[in-house]
Amino acid sequence: MILPLLALAAAQISPDPAVDARLRACTALVRTAPQQALDAANAWLAERGGLPARQCAGLAYVALEQWAAAATVYEQAAGEAEATQDPRRADFRVQAGNAWLAAGEASRALQAFDAALATADLRPALRGEAHLDRARAQVAFDRVDAARRDVDRALQLVPADPFAWYLSAALARRENDAARAGTDIARARALAPDNPDILLLAGTIAGHAGYMEEAERLYRRVVEIAADSEAGRQARASLATLREIEVPAPAAPPAPRPQFR
């Protein structure tokens, strides 16, 4: 969930035209030369650039996949926003939580999401996304019931988000609720019919339900639209497994009859 949140952060521009222009330039540089953008952001921070400079630094660290550094910058931004009662403090907490998740620090991610959700600053859409993110952190600790509460709350707040239904379907599989997994992945597909991750999970759910032809069709569709992605690689592996299942195994020799005495 981190990329949409970072895009949102980049869109939160200062009313000062000079700061606005500098942030836009730094953000644009992230897309083409993230290390240069980080250098520019750090120079800006040295000039007391404040929240806009931290925003750009966070974006650059994410682009460089330096997740712990990104989380630290966003936590610093949240603290700075907290000091001035800036409502963006909650947004920064959510971004920090996502970065901690990417860094494999689920405990710190939970702390960040809890802090964000405890405020009244999150808009309903972002609050829904934060519940989804907290659910992912809960799953890292195998807290399935807590994750389900977060996912169900998110579905109330962001029912048009296909990723919410995708996560709900994936969670339903953990809960051994095949009916809900099928229903929720169908909702996700209706909202994002060509998303390879959603199609991949739909294929897996279909296969586990015994609909092997549908599973094969879905896996082939993933390979067709996203061959070089991680979803594409998993789909090819699943197709190979399906082919192995279809090939009849050699007949085993008959077991010896028991000897009666």
Secondary structure as UniProt FT lines:
FT   HELIX           2..11
FT   HELIX           17..32
FT   HELIX           34..46
FT   TURN            47..48
FT   HELIX           50..63
FT   TURN            64..65
FT   HELIX           67..83
FT   TURN            84..85
FT   HELIX           88..102
FT   TURN            103..104
FT   HELIX           106..117
FT   HELIX           124..140
FT   TURN            141..142
FT   HELIX           144..157
FT   TURN            159..160
FT   HELIX           162..174
FT   TURN            175..176
FT   HELIX           178..191
FT   TURN            193..194
FT   HELIX           196..208
FT   TURN            209..210
FT   HELIX           212..225
FT   TURN            227..228
FT   HELIX           230..246
//
